[in-house]
Amino acid sequence: MSFALIQKVNDEQKKHAVVDVRSGDTVRVHQKIKEGNKERVQVFEGVVIRTDNKKQHTARITVRKVASGVGVEKSFLLHSPLVEKVEITRRAKVRRNYLSFLRGRSGKSARLKAVNFDRVAVNTLPEKPVEKAAEASEEPAEEAAK
């Protein structure tokens, strides 16, 4: 298999736009849950402690929250069809990509220094480029007509 073919398949797996999530962000991840024949959306809110492979189709974030006094961590594949949307609610100033030190902390020592940011602009995704798709579908029709 050629690298170009693999790259093309991987690019087809990607969503056209994903929110730029960084370590230290507090996010709300909306995830589809299937229970029997029913489907619902569950929200998981917590701090992003790790980001992996940001530019690839395997982009992943690890989100941590404390539920009933117990730390819970979940990893989400950003380009997965089960992840409906990721919404950034708060940004923090951190100096590393992997915030594993938060696991050993609780209460006030687990706080991160907040940073001002434009919440609406960060959470707004660009529309899918429709023009390119329309042009691509017109070209084969014109060639067939010739």
N, C-alpha and C positions, 0 to 999 in steps of 0.2 A: 504494500500500500504506500502511496506517496504521501508526503507530509501535507501537500496542498489539499488532498482529498480529506484527510483527517481534520485539517483546520476548517474546511468547509462544513463538515458534519458538526464539529464543535460549535461553530458560529451559529448554525441553525438551532442549536439547543439553547442558546442565550436568549434572554429577554432583550428587547430593543433598548431599554433604559432601566437603570437601577439607581437607587439613592446612594450617594457617596457616604457610606458609614465608616466611622473611624473608631479606634479604641477610645474608651472613655465616654462615648455617647450613651445617653439613656434613650432606648428605642422601644417602640411598640411594634411587635411583629404579629401580623394577622395571618394565621395559618389555617388552611382547610383541614377539618377532621372528619373522617368518614366513620360512622357508627352504624353498622348494618347497611340498610339502604338509604339512610338519611345522611345529609352532609351539612356541617355547620362551620362557622368561623370562630376560632378561639384566639384570643389576644394574649400574648406573652410579653410582659413589660419588664425590662431590667437594663443593666449596664453591659455594654459590649466590652468584654475583657480580651477578645482576640479577633483579628481579621486574618484571613488566609486567601491567597490567590486572587487578589482583587480584580485583575484584568482578564481572568480566564473564566471559562464556563463552569468551573468548579469553585467559584468564589463562595466563601463560607464565613459566617460570623458565629462567635460563641457568646451567648447572652447569659448573664447571671442575675438571679434575684433571690431574695430571702423570703420564703413562704412558711409561715407558722414557726419561725425560728430555725428553719432548716434551709441551708443554701442549696439552690437548684440551678443547674446549668443545662442549657440546651444549645445545640449547634443547628444552624439553619443554612441550607444551601440557597443563596440569593436568587439563582436562576431556576429554582425548582418550581414547577407549576402549582405545588401545594402552598407555597408562600405567596399570598395575595399581594400584600404590600408591607413595606417597612417604613415606619414613621419616626423621625428623630424628634424627641421632645426636649432634649437638653444636651448641651455640649460641654465638655470639661477639658481642662488643660492637663494633658498627660505627656510624658516624655519617653514613652516606650510603647511597643506594639502589643505586648502580652502582659496584662495586668494580673498576674498570678498572685501578687502580694495581697490582693483584696480578699482572697479566700481565708486568710488567717485573721482578718479584721472584722469587727462588728461595731455597731453604734457610730459614734462621731468619728472614730479613727478611719472608718471606711468611706468617709465623704471625699469627694473630688471637687477641686476648685472650678466653679462654673465660668463659662466664657459666653459673652454676648454674641448672638448670631441671628441671622434672618431666617426664622423658622419656616415661613411660607416659601421662600425662594429655595431653600434646601430640599423641602419635601415635594416640590413641584417637578414632575418629570416631563421632559419634552415629548411632544406628540410623535407618533411613529411617522416617518417620512412617507407620505402617500404618493407624492409626485414620482418618486423613483419607481415605485411598484406600477404606477399607471403607465409610465414611459416604457418599462420593460415589457408590459403586456401588449403595447401598441406596436413595438418593433417587429415581433414575429408575424403579426397580422399584415403589416406593410410588406414584409419580405415575401410572404405567401402570395400576396396580391400581384407582385411583380412577376 
